[in-house]
Amino acid sequence: ESEPGSDEEQQRKVEYSGIKEQMYQDKLAQLKKQLQQLRDGTHPEYNKKMKKIDATYKERLRINDLWREVEMEIVEHDYLCEKRIAGREFEEKKLELKENLLVELEEKKKIIEQERYTLDLTGDSMEYKPVSTRKLRRRGNEPMPVPEKRRKPVSTSSLQLLLDESEVDDDLRLINKSKLINIKKTVTTIPPSDLPMNGNEPRIENQRLYFDKKWFNKGQPVMIECKDGTRFNAVLTMANAEMETIMVRKVPDNIRLKISLAQLAHGKYLVRRRTTP
C-alpha cells in the first residue's frame, strides 16, 4: 500500500500542472486576441496612441502652414519695399542727371559767351567781308548818279613799324589764346566753397552735413522726412563732399538710401535730429 502523504503530493503536482497549463492557454489566447485586434485595427491601446500621433501630426501641419504664410508676407513686404525704393532711386537719378546736364550746358554757354566777348574785345574779328551790293538798272526818268568822292587814305608814313604784319598777327593770336585759357581756368577751377552760397543751403564739410542751420555728424541718429509725407528713422553713415551725397541706413531693416544735396535743397528729403530711446 502506498503512503497517504505521497498520494496527496502527487495529486497536488497534477493539479498544479493543470493550473499552469490553463494559465498558459489563457495568456496565449489573450495574446492571439490582441494580435487579431491589431490586424483588424480595433486594439484600444493602439487606437489611443494613433489618435495622439495623428493630433500631433495635424498640429505640426497647421503650424507649418501659418509659418509659411508669415514668411510669404515678409518676402512680399520686402519685395514691395525694394521695388518702391528702386523706383524712387531711378527717378532721383534721372532728375539728378538732368540737373547736372543743365548745369554743364549753362557753364558751356557762359564759356562760349565769354569767348565771343573776348574775341570782340581783342579785335580778332575785325576782318570784315565786303558787303555785296546789287546794282539796279537805272530807270529812264532817273538822273544819272553822281560819283562819290573817294576819301584819301590815311598816310601811315609817319608811323614806323618795327614788326612785319605777319609777326603782328602771330602776337595777336597768342594774346587771344592766353586770354581764353585764363577765362576757362577761372570758370572751371573755382572751388564750391568760394562761390556765393546761401547760409541755409545744405553742404558737406569734414564728413559732416550742414542742413537747416544744424550740423549732423557721421553715425548720428536722424529722422528722414520724404516729400510725400512719409518718414522713417535712420542713421547717417556717410557724408561725401566730392560726390555731394549722404548715405543713411534705415532702422531697423538696415536698408541704405543715398540722398544728394540737390534733393535736400529742393525739399525732396528733410533731415531732422532724433534722440535714441
QUISULWO-V962517 format. One record per backbone hydrogen bond with DSSP energy under -1.0 kcal/mol. CO is the residue of the C=O (numbers start at 1). NH is the residue of the N-H. Records with the same first field share a line. If there is no record, write none. Layout:
CO->NH + NH
//
This chain:
3->7
4->8
5->9
6->10
7->11
8->12
9->13
10->14
11->15
12->16
13->17
14->18
15->19
16->20
17->21
18->22
19->23
20->24
21->25
22->26
23->27
24->28
25->29
26->30
27->31
28->32
29->33
30->34
31->35
32->36
33->37
34->38
35->39
36->40
37->41 + 42
43->47
44->48
45->49
46->50
47->51
48->52
49->53
50->54
51->55
52->56
53->57
54->58
55->59
56->60
57->61
58->62
59->63
60->64
61->65
62->66
63->67
64->68
65->69
66->70
67->71
68->72
69->73
70->74
71->75
72->76
73->77
74->78
75->79
76->80
77->81
78->82
79->83
80->84
81->85
82->86
83->87
84->88
85->89
86->90
87->91
88->92
89->93
90->94
91->95
92->96
93->97
94->98
95->99
96->100
97->101
98->102
99->103
100->104
101->105
102->106
103->107
104->108
105->109
106->110
107->111
108->112
109->113
110->114
111->115
112->116
113->117
114->118
115->119
116->120
117->121
118->122
119->124
123->126
126->128
156->159
164->168
165->169
166->170
167->171
168->172
169->173
170->174
171->175
172->176
173->177
174->178
175->179
176->180
177->181
178->182
179->183
180->184
181->185
182->186
183->187
184->188
185->189
191->194
198->201
203->210
205->208
208->205
209->216
210->203
214->211
216->209
217->220
220->236
221->274
222->234
223->272
224->232
225->270
226->229
230->226
232->224
233->251
234->222
235->249
236->219
238->247
240->245
244->261
245->240
246->259
247->237 + 238
248->257
249->235
250->254
255->250
257->248
259->246
260->264
261->265
262->266
263->268
268->227
270->225
272->223
//
